[in-house]
Amino acid sequence: MKLCSVARVHIVVMGCGRVGSTLAHHLQRLEHSVAVIDQDPTAFRRLGDGFKGKTIAGVGFDRDTLVDAGIEGAAAFAAVSSGDNSNIIAARVARETFGVGHVVARIYDPRRAEVYERLGIPTIATVPWTASRLLKNILGGTIDEEWRDPTGQVVMLHVVLAESWVGHRLLEFEESTGARVALISRFGRGELPGPHTVIQAGDELHVTATDHLTDDVREAAAEGPVGGHR
């Protein structure tokens, strides 16, 4: 799912710290409807007078609080509070109780994140996680150029995949695009992919391709596997 191609969807953000407030402003600038939840009403001061979205003081995994924030009509949910446990619980409630299709949970401890991944809980792990990188994940697959060889023929792309790729083999992505994945950034560490590597939530790919393949990579990253099969 690529939310940036859909006008004015509703997104709920839990946590109004530096990352949450920045993310909320980014989403508002993209003309999405945004609701921000935080237990501390004074945290909303970070949003400033220019924020036009809704603010709800409450616990981010409380059902009534989420309903008040519009979770029932939300296209995405981002749990970016300062607590790992709160983020995980809220993400699970958004996904499992309200059926939100696009969920991101910020996790500070990569060791815990790896455990949650095995349980099927969508997480993003790394301490220096920024609002811009969260934005890429919550809006769907995106790519940026990292390097180009001196002849200009081969490019290295930094690729963030849509969530629908999670659980699929990396080989499927390569076959659908013609590109090759040189490196995966996973839980803040670099890994060399193998023939049986399976894509996990939060993976960032470093992909080698030629210019004529770039559009195919962008489309596949944003739209997910063809037919959704595994």
N, C-alpha and C positions, 0 to 999 in steps of 0.2 A: 504494500500500500504506500502510495506517495502522496502524503497529505498536502504538499505544497502545490499540487496540481488541482486541488479542490478548494473552491472559494469558501471562506468563512466557516470552517468546521469548528467544533467546540473542543477545547483541550483543558484538562484539569491538572494543575501543578500543586503538589503537596510540598510545602517548605518554602518559606520566603526569606531565605538567607541570600547570600551574594549570588549563588548560582541560580536559585529559584527565581529571584526577582529579575535577573538578567534574562533568563530564559523566557519569562512572562512578557517582558518588553519586546524581545525578538519576535515572539509569536504574534503579539499585537501589531507590530510593524508589518507582518505578513498578512494582516487583516483577518486573523483567526480570532474567534471568541475565546477568552481565557478566564478561568476562575482559579484563584489561588487560596490554598488552605494553610493555616498556621495556628498552632496552639497559642502563640503570643500575639495579641492584637497589635502591639507596638511594632512588630516586625513589618507590618504593611507600610510603614513609613518609608521603607526602602524603595517602594514602587513609585513614590512621588505623586504629584498632582496630575501628571499627564497620563496616568494609567486609567483606562476606561473599563477594565474588566471588573469582575466580581471578587470580593474578598470575604472569606468565611473563617471566623475564629473557631477552632475546634480540633479534635483529634482526626488525623487524616485517614484512619482506617475505620472510623465510626460510620455506620451505614447512613444515619440521618444526616451527618455532616456531608458525606459524599453526594447524597441525593440533593441536598441544598446547593451543592456546587455544580449540579447538572450532570452528574456522572452517567445517568441513564441515557443521555443523548450525546455523550462524549465520544469522539473518534480516537482520543489518545489520553493517556494518563502518565504523568512523570512524578515519581516519588524521589525527591531530592532533599529531604530533611537531613539533619545531622546524625540521625540514628539508623544504623543498619537494620535493626529489628523492626523499627517502625516502617521503614521503606519496604522491607520484604512483605510484612503483613499487609500494608496498604496495596502493594502491587498485586498480591494474591486476591485480595477482596475485589479490586477493580477488574481483574481478569476472570476470576472464578464465580463471583456473585453477580457482577453487572455485565460480564461479557465484553468488556472493552478489548478491542482487537489489537491495539498498539500500546504496549506498556513498557516503561523504562523505570528501573530502580537503581539508584546510585548506591554503590557498596564501597565502603572505605577499605575493608579488609579483603584482599584478593583470595586468601585461603578460604574464607567463609563463602565468598562468591562462587568458588569452584564447587563447593558442596551444594549450594543452592541450584547451580546449573544442573547438577545430576538429578535433582528433584524436579526439574522442569520449570523452575522459577526464573523468569527473565530478569537478568541483572546486567549491569555494566560496572566493571571494577577497575579502579585506578584512583590513587589519591589526588593527582593533579587534574582531575576531570574538569573540563571547562564547559560553560554554557553553550559555546559554539559547537562542541563535539556532541553534547546531548541533543542539540537542535538537529544535527545531521541524522542522529539515530531516530528521533521521534518523528521526523518528517519523511523518513524513508531512505532508500539507497541514494548515495551521492558519491561523486568521485572528484579528486583534485589531482593535478599533475605535480609529481614530485621531482622528476628528473627526465632529461632527454639526451640521447646520445649525440655526439658531435655532428653526425650526418643528418640528424633530425628525423631519422626513420623509425626509431624505437623510443617509446615513452614508458616511464614507470608511473603508474597511477595509484593513488591512495584511495581505496574503495571501502565504503561503508554499505553493507548490504541491508536490504529490507528484511524485516523480521521473519518473513515467510521462508527465507532460506535456511533458518535454523533447523538442524536435524538432517539436512541434505548433504550428500558428499560434495566435497570441493570439486571433484571431477565433473560433476554436472554443470557447475558454473563455467568451468573451462570449456567443456564441450559446447555449451550454448553460446559462447562468445568468441571462441577461437583464441582467446588470450591465455596467458600462463601466470599462475600465482607463484611468485618467487618467495614470499615471506608472509607469515601471519603474525599480527600483534595480538596476543591473547593474555588477559589478566596482567597487562603491563610488561609482558615478556615476549621476545621474538621467538618464533618457531618455524622450522622448515617443514612445509607440508609434505605428506606422503600420499600414495595412491588411494589410501583408505581414510584420509582425513575427513572428519565430519564437521560441518560448520556449527559453531556455538554462538549463543547470544553475546554481543559485545565484540566479536571478532572484527578486526580491521585487516583488510587484505592489501598487499602491495603487489600490483599486477603489472606484468610487462605486456605491451601490445604495440601495434602500429596504429597510425592515425586513422586508417579506414576501419579499425575495429573499435574505436573509442565510443562511438554512438551505440554499438551493440553492447558494450560493457555497461554503459550508463543505463540503457533500457533494462538489461537483465538485472542489474543491481537494484533498481527501483521497483520493478514489477514482480520479481520473484521467479521461481521455477515455472516452466511451462507445464500446465496441467496440475501443478502442485504435487506430483508423485515423488516417491522416495525410492 
